[in-house]
Amino acid sequence: MDRRFRAATADDDGVALDRFHRIPPPELWWWRRHPRVLVGDLGRALRPLL
């Protein structure tokens, strides 16, 4: 796992993003992470779900 990507994102097992996209199988681990710093449209959409 790329350390920079991991440091810049938070793992929520895909819970927040699953509201918007069907989350692929576990081997596609990056779909289960979202940015730590939430801004703009993405921030407004995800913040209430976290």
Residue pairs with C-beta under 8 A, 6 or more apart in sequence:
1 29
5 30
5 33
6 33
8 35
8 36
8 37
9 33
9 34
9 35
9 36
10 33
10 34
10 35
10 36
11 32
11 33
12 32
12 33
12 34
12 50
13 32
14 23
14 31
14 32
15 49
16 34
16 46
16 49
16 50
17 23
17 31
17 32
17 34
17 46
19 49
20 45
21 31
23 31
23 32
24 31
26 32
34 42
34 46
35 42
38 46
38 47
